[in-house]
Each structure stands twice: as C-alpha cells, then as structure tokens.
Amino acid sequence: MKLSGLFLSRPVLAASLILGLFAGQTSFAAQALKTVRIATVAFSNADKITFNGPTYLMDKDPWLKEQLAQRGVELQWVPAAVASVGTFVNEEFANKRIDFAFYGDLPSIILNASGVSTKLIAAGGIGNNVYLVVPPDSTAKSIDDLKGKRIALHRGRPWELSFAKLLSSRQLAFDDFRIFNLNPQAGAAALSAGRIDGFFTLSDAYLLEDKKVGKIIWSSKQAPLDWKMRAELFGASDFVAQNPEVTQLVVDAYLKALKWASQEQHKAEYIELLSQSGQPQSVLLREVEGEPWKDHFNPLINDTLRQHYKDGIAYSLEAKLIRKDVKVDDLLDSRFVEQGLKDLNLVDEWR
C-alpha cells in the first residue's frame, strides 16, 4: 500500500511542480516593470507646462525614454506645482504613485521619519540661495534688528532649515519673532502691503527689489555652503532595491543633463530655458552671481551634503517636525552617481 501510494503521488507531485512553476512565471510577469514615474517641479506659464532645471533637459533628450522603451518600460513625468511640491511628492511616495522625485531636503526628512523610505541617489548641486527681505524704508540691517517683529516664513519648506541656521548663528530662536506661516506669494504680498517687517524667501527677493517693495539685507551667499536650500534626486527605496538597472539609467540621464548645463558655453541657453518658468533672466543671473557656474550642477554626495542632512535631521527633531530619528547613512546612496560618472567618463568633472 505504501509503495502504490508513492507511485500514485508522482503524477500529482509532477503536476504540482508544473503548476507552481507556471504560477511563479505568471506572478513574475504580473510584476514586470511597465512604467517609471518621476515627479518634478513644473511651472505653468501662458498655459504651457515647463519642467524645472535639469528635468527639462532630461525630458527633451530622448535618451532615457529610448533606453527604457528597449526594456518595455514607459517613462512618465509627474508634474508638481511649485506651491505644494513637498506635500505632493510625499503623498505620491507614500501611496507608491511615483518612483523618483526631484525635491527638497526638509520634506524628504519628514517623509523618511514617517516610515516611508527613500534614497537620495544624486545631489542637486550646491543648492539655491535664500534671502532675508525687509520693506524698502526699514532701518533693519540684520536679523538681530528684527527681534520681536513680524517675519513671513513658509514653514515645512526646505528654506526653513536655512532660516533656523541663521537664527542659531545669532543665538536667536523662533520664539524671538512673530512668525507668520505664509507661502512665497502670500509673503511677498504681505511685504508689499506693509503687514510684515521681514520676509525669508528664495530668489524672488530680487523681484521685490526690482519693484521697489523690498530690499535684501542678508543672503546665504554670505554663509557656509550647507546653509543653502537643497533639492536632490530621490528614489523610493523599494524601487531602487528591486530595479537597480533602471535606477542607474535615470541617474545617468540626470548626469548627462548636468554635464551639458554645467558647461560655460551653455550658460546663456540654460538661463533662457529656466526663464520659461516666468522668472526673469536678470533674477536667475543674480541668483548665481559670484558663484562657480559648474558647482550648481555638482551631483556628488559629499561631506557638505552629508553635513547638511545631518543638520536637517537634528533640526527636525528639535523643532518636533519629526518624532523618529533618521539615520543619514540610511538616506544617502552614492552608488549610482559613482557608477554613472565612471560609465560616462565624467569622473574628473566635479570635485
């Protein structure tokens, strides 16, 4: 009986193995990557959507789209409105609706502290400058002169960290001011109307000076590099782990765009492309004035960037923006930039 039972079970066992193999193949096919979704800041100007910075070049260059198509994968850009980039991208990552995103430091720290893991896989240059603006008739000459006064600051956005560093350097705290949580558009309007005494913002500060409704009394150009506002290329940790080849393609496309943009002979053309966002070229040129052009496109995950994110995590814990610590070494992943620089013969391009 035992012997016959054994013989009877062999066809069943074989069928089970075949069915199991078929099921495994079906499951693999169902999980095969079909789309790569990349979120990026987008501007609407004259009913035309324009991507920001290097992503504009990545979109116009067919290389990435073609490389993915060869693997049966479609490239999909996910535009993020400038007024709500951080919130939008965090929600998209949390709901697994995007795989990569170009966005700022503080929102990414908040996301990872919440339990949604992403990897910083390429740096965004030396960062963007931030500015302290006061009304044109103000007698204030520094942040110290605004103690006890009204300052507009968009809380939770990347430049909050820069503002915190400025205060700390002067032994000041948020409680020393009346902080109004206003986005840049509302902050500019409040400054123009005389309802605030100071406004901490980005390069739109130059527009306020041009309109003679504000004057800049401080900028991060006067501070260490890690005080700047940063935005980088992030990837969903699960996606990066499961799709290293595709992740490398995305990083390579980004590096190709940075290489082109960083060349001095392309500076005027690149500034013209950026101005499609609606920001005048005169403002864009003043933003980078006095700083090496190539540095604005440095993709290296270096000590300056590492320190910036360590400071950002420490500040987020202290300000109770997050409750759980984020390990900077878990956040940063330099493998793809390092490999891409080798493959594209760009190892000596940035130091």
C-alpha positions in Angstrom: 0.0 0.0 0.0 2.8 2.4 0.8 4.5 1.5 -2.4 1.4 2.0 -4.6 0.7 5.2 -2.7 4.1 6.5 -3.6 3.7 5.7 -7.3 0.2 7.3 -7.3 1.6 10.5 -5.8 4.3 11.0 -8.5 2.0 12.4 -11.2 0.3 14.6 -8.7 3.7 15.8 -7.5 4.8 16.5 -11.1 1.6 18.4 -11.8 2.1 20.4 -8.7 5.6 21.3 -9.7 4.5 22.4 -13.2 1.6 24.4 -11.7 3.9 26.0 -9.2 6.4 27.0 -11.9 3.6 28.4 -14.1 2.2 30.3 -11.2 5.7 31.7 -10.4 6.1 32.8 -14.1 2.7 34.4 -14.1 3.5 36.2 -10.9 6.8 37.5 -12.3 5.1 38.6 -15.5 2.4 40.5 -13.4 5.2 42.2 -11.5 7.3 43.1 -14.5 8.1 46.8 -14.6 5.9 48.8 -17.0 6.3 52.4 -16.1 8.9 54.7 -14.4 7.2 57.7 -12.8 9.4 60.7 -12.0 7.9 63.7 -10.1 9.5 67.2 -10.7 8.7 70.8 -10.1 6.6 72.2 -13.0 5.6 75.7 -13.9 2.6 76.9 -15.8 3.2 79.9 -17.9 0.9 81.1 -20.7 -0.9 77.7 -20.5 2.3 75.9 -21.0 3.8 73.4 -18.6 7.6 73.7 -18.1 9.7 71.4 -16.1 12.4 72.9 -13.8 16.1 72.8 -14.4 17.8 69.6 -15.4 14.5 67.7 -15.7 13.6 70.0 -18.6 16.7 68.7 -20.4 16.0 65.1 -19.4 12.5 65.4 -20.9 13.7 66.9 -24.2 16.6 64.5 -24.6 15.1 61.2 -25.9 17.9 59.1 -24.5 16.2 58.0 -21.2 12.9 57.4 -22.9 14.5 55.2 -25.6 16.6 53.3 -23.1 13.5 52.4 -21.0 11.5 51.6 -24.1 14.1 49.0 -25.1 13.2 47.3 -21.8 9.5 47.6 -22.4 9.2 50.4 -19.8 7.4 53.7 -20.3 8.7 57.0 -18.9 6.1 59.1 -17.2 6.7 62.6 -15.8 4.6 63.7 -12.8 4.4 67.5 -12.6 4.4 69.1 -9.1 3.1 72.6 -8.6 5.8 74.8 -7.0 3.4 76.0 -4.3 3.0 72.5 -2.8 5.9 70.4 -4.0 6.9 68.8 -0.7 3.4 67.8 0.4 2.5 66.5 -3.1 5.7 64.4 -3.5 5.5 63.0 0.0 1.9 61.9 -0.7 2.8 60.3 -4.0 5.8 58.4 -2.5 3.6 57.3 0.4 0.9 56.0 -1.9 3.5 54.4 -4.3 2.4 56.5 -7.2 5.9 57.7 -8.1 9.3 56.0 -8.2 11.6 59.1 -8.3 11.3 62.8 -7.4 13.4 65.9 -7.6 12.5 67.9 -4.5 13.7 69.5 -1.2 15.6 68.4 1.9 13.2 69.0 4.8 10.1 67.3 3.2 12.2 64.2 2.4 13.4 64.1 6.0 9.9 64.3 7.3 8.8 61.5 4.9 11.5 59.1 6.0 10.8 59.8 9.6 7.2 58.8 9.0 8.3 55.4 7.9 8.2 55.8 4.1 11.8 55.1 3.0 13.5 56.9 0.1 17.1 57.2 -1.0 19.0 60.3 -2.0 20.7 59.0 -5.1 22.1 62.2 -6.7 22.8 65.6 -5.3 21.3 68.8 -6.8 24.5 70.9 -7.0 25.4 73.4 -4.3 21.8 74.4 -3.7 19.8 77.5 -4.0 20.3 80.7 -2.1 17.8 82.1 0.4 17.2 85.8 1.3 16.0 88.0 4.1 14.0 90.9 2.7 12.6 93.9 4.6 10.4 96.8 3.4 12.4 99.5 1.4 12.1 102.0 4.2 13.1 99.6 7.0 16.1 100.6 9.2 16.9 96.9 9.9 20.3 95.8 8.7 20.4 92.2 10.1 18.2 89.5 11.6 19.1 90.9 15.0 17.2 94.1 14.2 14.0 92.2 13.6 13.8 90.6 17.0 10.2 90.8 18.3 8.9 91.7 14.9 6.8 90.0 12.2 8.5 87.7 9.8 6.9 85.7 7.0 8.3 82.2 6.5 6.7 79.2 4.8 7.0 76.5 7.5 7.9 73.0 6.5 9.6 74.0 3.3 13.3 73.5 2.6 14.3 77.1 3.4 13.0 76.8 7.0 16.2 74.9 7.8 18.3 77.8 6.4 16.3 80.3 8.5 16.9 78.1 11.6 20.7 78.1 10.9 20.7 81.9 10.6 18.9 82.3 13.9 21.2 79.8 15.6 24.3 81.6 14.4 23.0 84.8 16.1 21.9 83.0 19.3 18.3 83.6 18.4 15.2 81.3 18.4 11.9 81.2 16.6 10.2 82.5 19.8 12.1 85.7 19.4 9.9 86.7 16.4 6.3 86.7 15.4 6.4 84.1 12.6 3.7 84.1 10.0 3.4 80.9 8.0 2.9 82.2 4.5 3.9 80.8 1.2 6.2 82.9 -1.1 3.3 84.5 -3.0 1.4 85.5 0.2 4.6 86.6 1.9 5.5 88.9 -1.0 2.0 90.4 -0.9 2.2 90.9 2.8 5.6 92.6 2.5 4.3 94.9 -0.3 1.3 95.8 1.8 3.4 96.6 4.9 1.9 93.9 7.0 5.2 92.3 8.0 8.6 93.5 8.9 10.7 90.8 7.2 10.3 88.0 4.7 12.5 84.9 4.3 12.3 83.6 0.8 14.1 82.5 -2.4 15.4 84.3 -5.4 12.0 86.1 -5.8 13.6 88.5 -3.4 15.2 90.2 -6.4 11.8 90.8 -7.9 10.8 92.6 -4.8 13.8 94.8 -5.0 13.2 95.5 -8.7 9.6 96.5 -7.9 11.0 98.7 -5.0 8.8 97.0 -2.4 11.6 95.3 -0.6 15.3 95.2 -0.1 17.6 92.3 0.7 19.6 92.6 3.9 21.1 89.1 4.0 21.5 86.1 1.8 23.1 82.6 2.1 25.8 83.8 -0.3 27.3 85.2 2.9 27.1 81.9 4.7 28.6 78.4 4.6 27.6 76.2 1.6 25.5 73.9 3.8 23.2 76.8 4.7 21.7 76.8 1.2 18.3 75.4 0.4 18.8 72.0 -1.2 16.8 69.8 -3.6 18.0 66.4 -4.8 17.1 63.3 -6.8 15.3 60.8 -4.5 14.1 57.3 -5.3 11.7 55.0 -3.5 13.9 52.6 -1.5 11.9 49.5 -2.6 12.0 50.5 -6.2 15.8 51.3 -6.1 16.5 47.9 -4.5 14.3 45.9 -7.0 15.3 47.9 -10.1 19.0 48.9 -9.9 19.5 48.8 -13.6 16.6 51.2 -14.3 17.7 53.4 -11.4 21.1 53.6 -13.0 19.5 54.7 -16.3 17.7 57.6 -14.5 20.8 58.7 -12.7 22.8 58.5 -16.0 20.2 60.6 -17.8 20.4 63.2 -15.0 24.3 63.2 -15.2 24.1 63.8 -18.9 21.8 66.8 -18.4 24.1 68.2 -15.7 27.1 67.8 -17.9 25.5 69.8 -20.7 24.1 72.5 -18.4 27.3 73.0 -16.4 29.4 74.0 -19.5 30.0 77.7 -19.6 29.1 77.9 -23.3 25.6 76.6 -22.5 25.0 79.0 -19.6 23.1 81.6 -21.6 20.9 79.0 -23.2 20.2 77.2 -19.9 19.3 80.5 -18.2 16.9 81.2 -21.1 15.3 77.8 -20.6 14.9 78.4 -16.9 13.2 81.8 -17.6 10.3 79.9 -19.2 9.1 79.4 -15.6 8.3 83.0 -15.6 11.3 84.1 -13.6 13.2 86.9 -15.5 16.7 86.1 -16.7 18.0 89.1 -14.7 16.9 87.4 -11.5 18.3 84.0 -12.5 21.6 85.5 -13.2 21.8 87.4 -9.9 20.9 84.2 -8.1 24.2 82.5 -9.4 26.3 85.7 -9.5 29.6 85.3 -7.7 29.5 81.5 -7.5 31.2 79.0 -9.9 28.7 78.0 -12.6 29.8 74.4 -12.7 29.2 73.9 -8.9 25.5 74.5 -9.4 25.3 71.1 -11.1 27.6 69.1 -8.9 25.9 65.7 -8.3 28.3 64.3 -5.8 27.1 63.1 -2.4 29.9 64.7 -0.5 30.7 65.8 3.1 29.0 69.1 2.6 25.8 67.4 1.6 26.1 64.8 4.4 26.5 67.6 7.0 23.5 69.5 5.6 21.2 66.5 6.0 22.6 65.7 9.5 21.8 69.2 10.5 18.4 69.0 8.9 17.6 65.8 10.8 18.8 67.3 14.1 16.7 70.4 13.5 13.6 68.5 12.5 13.8 66.5 15.8 14.4 69.6 17.9 11.6 71.5 16.2 9.3 68.5 16.6 8.7 68.3 12.9 9.5 64.6 13.3 9.3 62.2 16.2 11.6 59.4 14.9 15.2 59.8 14.1 16.5 59.3 10.5 20.0 57.9 10.0 21.8 60.0 7.4 23.7 56.9 6.2 20.4 55.1 5.5 19.2 58.1 3.5 22.2 58.7 1.2 23.1 56.2 -1.5 26.1 57.3 -3.7 26.5 54.1 -5.7 24.6 55.2 -8.8 26.3 58.6 -9.1 29.7 57.0 -8.7 28.9 54.3 -11.3 27.4 56.8 -13.7 30.4 59.1 -13.6 32.6 56.1 -14.5 30.4 54.9 -17.3 30.0 58.4 -18.8 33.7 59.3 -18.4 32.8 62.1 -16.0 34.9 61.1 -13.0 37.0 64.3 -13.1 34.1 66.6 -14.0 33.3 67.5 -10.4 35.4 67.5 -7.3 
